[in-house]
Amino acid sequence: MTNKDEYEGSWKQRKPVEPHASTVQRIPYDTLMIGATLNILAQTVNRRVAQAVHAEGFTDFRAAFHPVFQWCRPAGSRLTELAERAGITKPSMSEIIDVMARLGYVERVPDPHDRRASLIRRTERGWDINRVARDTVEAVQREWREALGDEEFSRVLTGLRRLTQMVSESEEDRV
């Protein structure tokens, strides 16, 4: 969309929503741009993961922990790397790590390659959450594959992976 009128017009062209207590408008799915589409899908996956993790008894799990579990390498990652990948400041990531360490999800260990630095590493409790999250994401993928069919789902996933690689490599080139 190039201007405000076009954007607002896309919402106005939709069939009116039946009046009800909620003021939430119907989303014009057929005109969503890629950013909104990807965010809705990611939020759906994250919400399902959080529900599954809570159902497994990890009631202290918070949405802010998602990037740490997503980006922390098995052998551990530096705080600066996690902050960069999550797109937040180092002090903000440090606060998240402090909370996660107090809850027993991660630990700080010396970096074997640089004794001045430390790595953030999952604990066994952290790996337990990782297993629940992975099982949940696999279930979501199966549901979406069933909804779209094998061929279309494979095309979508392949395209998204290619785009992810392309932007990741482009980001690396800028550093």
N, C-alpha and C positions, 0 to 999 in steps of 0.2 A: 504494500500500500504506500502511496506516495504522499498523501496528505490526510489531514484530520477528517475532512468530509467523507473521503472514500472509506476510511476506517470506520467512522460512525455509521456511514451508510450501509456497510456490510452487516452491521448488527441490526439495523432497522429493516432490512429486506427479509429478515427471517420471520417465520410464522410466529405470531404472538404467543407468548407463554400464558397458559391459563392462570388466572389470578389465584394465588394461595398465600399463605402466611410468609413464605420466604420472599426476599427481594432479589434473589440470585437469578440472573438472566441466563437463558439457554446459550450455550457456547456454539458459535458458528463453525463447527468442525471442518466443513468443506472449504473454509477460507483461512484457517489458521496457518500462520507462517511456521517455519521449521523450528524456531526457538521455542515457541509456545507448545508445539506438538511434542518435542523432545522433553520439555519440562513436565508436561502432564504425564507422559509415560514414565519418566524417572520418579516423579512423585508417587505414582501408583506403585511402582516396585518398592520404593523406600517405605511407603506406608504398610505394604504387605509384609515386608521384612520386619518392621517394628512390631506389628501385630503378632507375627509368629514367634519372635524373640520373647516378647512379653508372655505369650501363652506357654512358652517353655520355662517360665519362672524367672527370667531376667528382667524383672520389673523396673530396675534402675537404669536400663538402657535408654539412651536419648538419641534423637535424630542427629544431633551434633557429632555423634560418634561415627556415623556412616563413612565420612571420608577417610578416617583413620583405618577402619577395617578394609575399605576399598583399596587404599594406596599403600598400606604398610607391607613391605616385602616380607616373605617368610623368615629371613634371617634378621630382619629389623631394618628400620629406616631412620635417617636423621630427621630431627624435628623441622629443620629448614626445608627439607624435601617434602615432607608431609604438608607443611603450610603452603608451599608453592603450588603443589598439586591441587590442594583444596581451594586455593584462591583466597586465602586469608592471611592475616599478619602472623608473624612468628609469636608475638605475645599471646594472641588469641589461641593459636594452636597449643602453646605451652599450657594455657589454662585448661583446655580440653584434655590434654595428656595428663595433667595433674589430677583431674577428676577421674579419668579412666584408670589411672594407677591406684588411686584410693579405693576404687571399686573392684580392683583386681583383674582388670581386662588387659592391661599392658604393664610393662616394666621398663625401666631405663637400665641399660647395660652398657659397659664400656665398648667403644668401637674398636675392634681388633686391629684395624688399620691406622687408627689415629687415637691414641690414648687420651688426647685432650677433649675428644668428642664422645658423645654417647649415642646409642641407638635406642629407638623405641621398638619394643618387640612384644608380640602378643604373649599372654600367659596361657596356661591350659584353659582357663575360663574364657579368655578371648578367643581361643580356637574353637571352643564349644559354640560360641555365638556365630563364629564364621561358618561352622557346619550348618547351623539352622538357617542362616542367611543364604548360603549356597543352595540348600535344598529348596528354599522358598523361591529363589530366582529361577531355578530349574523348573519348578512347578508353574510359575508364571509363563515361562517360555513355552512349555508344553501347551498351556491353555491358549496362548496367542498363536502357536503353530496350528492348533486344531481349528481356531477361529478363521485363520487366513488360508489354511491349506499348506501342505509341505512346500510346494514350489514358491508360492508368493512369500511365505515367511522366510525361506532361505534367501530369496532375492533381497528382501528388506534388510535382513541381518547382514548379509554380505555387503550391501551398499553402505550401511551404517558403519561397519567395520572399516571399509575403505575410506570413508570420510574421516573417521576417527584417526586412522593412520596418517592421512593427508594433513590434517590440522596439527597433529602431534609433531610430525616432521617439520612442518612449517614453523611451529613454535620453537623447536630446537634450533632451527636455522637462525632465528632472531636473537638467540641468547649469545 
